[in-house]
Amino acid sequence: MFWKYFLFEAKLLLRNRKNLFLGILLVLFFPIFFFYYSDNEVETIESEKRKEQAMIKATFDSFPMSQEESPEGAEIHENYLEQSSLVNYQLYYLAFVGLDETNEEYIENGLRLNELRLHAHELDNMGIPPQYIIPEEEILQSNAFLQYALENQIQLEPDPFVATDYLIHALSILSGLFFLLFIMISGSEILLYEEKHQTVMKGFPLSFMNRIHAKVIIHFLYMLVFMTVGLIAGGHIAAREAGFGNLSYPVMIFMNNEYVTIPAFQYYIYILLAIALIATVLYYTVALINSLSKNAYATVLIALVIFYIPDLSLMIGWNTAWLHPIKSIDISGVLSGDVAVQFGNVQIDYWYALGWLAVFALMIIGALKLIQWRSYKVKPQSVGGHSSPTDC
């Protein structure tokens, strides 16, 4: 019975023009994003160092002379003098040696520079204007990358437009709000469509939950096919234009309250697994909201409100930890550490997100089962006859 219902629903979905249009948009996203991404000017290591050089110079120009008389102020001044010397040396290294040669000396200077910057944070950057202070999370990311580079002798500045690097950026842009909207709009009538367009399957002897499971699986596979095609298309174009890249090149993520580096192929596994789990949770969420609201537009709106509740709470000063799991949907922000920094919660990392997504899936399925049970209890009283769970 389940298989017959599954095939019938699959045929209906394949004929749904709205979902076909959304699927084509998902496929086109990856090639279009590559041409947009490749047209942008990417900051090089040299341009980054020149910017740091200018910031340090501006720091000295604005540093209060009175601060140098105190021990803390004098220490900050000496700290920034050494930072200036290291940045100037790195620029000299880039100009006359280049990153194609051995990078060990450049990396060791970078690690010392980060050490000084972290120490300046410990001193509260006394007398330094806020706009010239490099955030601590950026320093920690740089430190983790340089340590990995020193241990593995990797190229410090690969081509940013190669397929492996481009796809990481594409998946990061795709996840979060964009992916939430795609899933909610594509599945907004996951239960309502059957009510509006009744078919011979209306009286099919299949339980309420089995119907939902079938619909979620079909929508998930439908999304997976289009996303796979889009990834292949975008990756092929990027590889043809700039090369394939290196699957072992390190990517920085936030894990266990620190920034760590993992190979690019591991990052793909992490984010694609999370996207699959997020899609499953969102499709079941659509089914739950459909069961309660009976309105496709309300389904999308309610999902958006839920997604932004933690951000709105933070804006009004209610940074409540029990709302943070909702941001697990923004998996790229979780992996980069941006969500943890935004909400000041170092527990928000990849495994935290996956754990909560699994909990959400179980909670939503439980709520749907409760709706099924209530419908089974109420229906005999309202009709005056007998019913079975398969009628729900």
N, C-alpha and C positions, 0 to 999 in steps of 0.2 A: 504493500500500500504506500509506504513512504517513498519508494523509488518511483512509482507512477506519479505521485504528487510532485516529486522533485523534478521529473522530466517535464511535466506540464507547466510548472512555474518557470522553469528555465526557458521554455519556448515563449512564454509571455514576456519575460524580461528581455529576450533577444529582439522582440518586436516593439519594445518600448523606446520611442524616439528620444525621449528626454535622457534616458540613461546612455543611449548610444552617442548622443551629442556630448555628454559629459565624459564618456570614455575616450572619444576622439580628442577632446580638450586635454585630457590627461596625457595622451600619447604625444600631442603636439607641444606640451609644456617643456619637455626635455630638449628637443631640437631648438625651439624658440629661445629657451633660457641660455643655451650655449652661445648663440649669436649675440645675445644681449651681454652675457658674461665676458665673451672674448673682445667685445668693443670697449669694455671698461679699462681704465688705466690702473694696473695693479701696482701697489707700492712695493718697490724693491728694497733690499736690505740697505743699499747705499742711501736711498731717499729717506728711509726710516732713521738712519744714523745722522743724516744732516738735520733732520727735524729735531732729534735729541740734542744735537750740538747747539741749535738755535735756542732750544728751551733752557739749556744750562746757562747760556750767555744771558738770556733774559732774566734768569734767576739771580745771577750775580748783580745785574743792573738794579733789580728791585729789592735785593737783600738789605735789611736795615743795618746801618753801621753800628748802632747801639747793641744789636744782638751779638756781635762778635766779641763784646767785652765779657759776656757770660760764658762759663765753661761749655754749656750745651750749645750755645750759638757758635762758639769757636769750633766745636766738634763738627757741627753741621757744615760750616764753611770749609773745613778741611776735607770733609766727606765729598762735597761737590767739586772741590778742586781736583781730587783724585778721579772722580767720575768724568770730569772734563778731559783730563789727560788720557783716560782709557778710551773715550769716544773718539778723540782725535787720532789716537793710534789705530783704532779700528778703521777709520776713514783712510788713513795712510795705507793700511794693509789692503783695503779694497782697491785703492787706486794703483798700487805698485806691485801687488802680489796676486790679488784676485782669489775668488773662492774656488777656482778650478784646481789650485794647488792644495797642499796640505793645510787643513783648517785648524790644527791643534792649537796653535798660538792664538789665533783669533778667538776660538772658543774659550780658552782659559781666561782671556781678557774679558770676554762676555760674562763668564761665571763670576769673576771678581766684581764686575760692574753691578751685577744683580745683588751680590752680597752687600755692597755699599748701599744700594737703594733700599734693601730690606732693613738695614741698620738705620737708615734715615727715617723709615716708617716707625721703627722702635723709638726714635727720638721725637716722634710726632711731627717731623719735618718743620721744626720750629723756624718761623720767619719765612718760609717758602710759600709763595702764592699758590692756592689750590689748583689753578689751571696749569701749573708747571710740574705737578706731582704725578708721576706714573702710578696708576692703581696697583695695589699689591697683587691682585690676581693675575695681571699681565706679567708682572715680574716672575711670579711662580711658574707661569706657563713657559716663559722664555727659559727659565732655569731648567725645567724638566726636559725641554727640547734640546738644549745645549748639552746637557749631561748624556742624553741618549746619543746625540751626534758624536760626542767625544768617544763614547764606548764602542760605537758601531761604524765610525768613519763614513758617514753618509754625506751626500751633497747637501749643502745648507740652503741653496736656492734653486730648486728645480723649476722647470717650465710650469707655471700655474694653470695652463690651458690644456694639459694632457688629460686624457679620458679619466684616469683614476682620480685626479684632483678635482676636475670639473664635476664628476658625479657626486662627490662628497658635498660640494656646495649646492648642487641641485637638490639632493635629498634633504639637506638642511633647510633650504627654502620651502620645499614641499611640505615638510612636517609642520605641526603646529596648527595655526588658524586656517591656513590654506587647505590642509588635509581634512580638518574638521568640517569645513564648509562643503568640501567635495563629498564626503561620506554622508553628511546630514541631508544634502540636497538630493543625492542619488538614491538614498534610502528613505526619503521623507514620506513615501506612501507604501512602505513595506507591508503594512497591514491594511491601510485605507484603500489601496487599489482593489483588493479583493472585495471589499464592501461596496465600492462604487461600481465595479464591473463584475457582477456575479456571474459565475460560470458553473459548469456541471460539477466542479470540485467543491462547491459550497456545502453540499451534503455528504462529502466524502468522509468515510469513517476513519478520521485521523485526528488525534488529540490536538488541542490548542498549542501545546509546547512543541510537538513534532512539526506542526505547520511552521512555527517560528524558526525552529532549527533549520528546516529545509530552506526557508527564505533567506536566512542569514548566510548559510553556506553558499547558496546560489549567488547572492550579491557579493560575497567575499571573493569567490572565484572569478566573477565578472570583473571586479576591480583589479584583481591580481593579474589577469590576462592583459588588460590595457596598460597597467603599470609596467609589466615586464616588457611589453612591446616598446613603450616609451623609453625605458632604460636602455634597451638594445639600440634603438634608433639614435638617441642622444649620445650614447657611448661610441657608436660607430662613426658618427659625424665628428666627434671630438678626436677620436683616434686617427681619422683620415686627415683632419686639419692640423693637429699638433702632436700626434703620437699617442701610444697607449699609456705610457707612464710606468709606475712601479707599484705593485700591490703590497710590497713590504715597506714602503715609505711610511714614516711615523705620522700618526695623527694624535693631536692632543685632546684628552678627555678628562673630565672631573670624576674621580672615583675614590671612595673611602677618605674623604676630606683632604684630598691632594690632587694635583694635576699629574697625570701619568701619560706616557706615550704608548700607543698600540699600533700595529701594522694596519695599513689601509684596508686590507681584506677583512680583518677582524672588526674594524669599524663598520664595514658594510654588513657583516653578519649581525652586529649589535642593532644597528638602526633598522634594518629590514625586518628582523624578528620583532622589534618593538612596534614598527608600523603595522605588522600583521596582527599583533595583539590589540593595538589601538583600534584598528578597523573592526575587529570582532566585538570589542566593547561598545563601540559607537553604533554598530548595527543593532545590537541588542538594546542599546539605549533608545534608538529610534523606535523599535518595536514597543518598548515600555511607554514612551511618550505617546505613540499612536494609540495605545490601549486606553490612555487617560484623556487625551485632548481631542482626538478624532479630527485633527486639522494639520495638514502638512506644513503650512506656514508657521503655525505655533510650534511645531516640532523643531524647526530650524532656529527659531527665536529663543526658545527655552534652552536649547543646547548652547547657543552663544552666550546667554546670560550666565549659565552655569560655568562656562569656561572662563569668563571674566570676573567671576565673584572674588577670587583671591586678589586680583589686581585692584578691583574697586575697594575691597576691604583695606588693602595696603595704603591706598590713596587717602582714606579717611582715618588712618592710624590704627586700624584693627588688623594687625599682622598675626592672625590666629593660625597656629600650626596645624590644626585639624582641617584647614582648607587647602593646605599646600599640596596634598596628593592629587588634587584636580589638575595641577600643572604638569602631571606626568604625561599628559597628552602632547605637550610641547617637548617631544623627545630630543630634538636637536639642541634646544636650550638646556635641557637636563645634561646631555652629554658634554656640552661646552662649559658647563658650570654657571652659565648666565642666570638660570633660575635660582640656583643656590645663593648666588650673590645678591640677586634682586630681593629675595625674601629673607636673607640672613639665616638660612637654615642649611648647614653643611651636610645634613643627612640626605638631602635631595641629590641622589646620584642614579646611575643606571639601574642598579638592582633594587633600589628603593622604588623607582618608577615601575619596573616590571612587577614587583610584588604587589603594589597597589592596583595596578591594572588587572591583575589576576583576581584580587579581592573585589574590585568593581564588577568584573564579569560574573562572579558568583553571587554577589548581592543583587545584581539586575535580574539574573535568571531566577533567583529566589523570589524577587518581587513579582515577576511574570507568573511563576507557579502559584503565588498567593492570589493573583487575579484570577487564574484558572480555577482555583479552589473555591473562591467566593462566587464566581459565575455558576459553578456546579451546584453550590448550596442555594443560591437565590433563584435559579431558573425553575425548579419544580414548584416553588411557591407562587411565582408569577404566572406560570402557565397552567398550573393545576394538574399536571401530568407527570410523567416520568422522563428522566433524561439520563444521559450517561456522560462521563468525562469527555468522550470523543466528540460530543456535540458542541463543546466549548470552543 
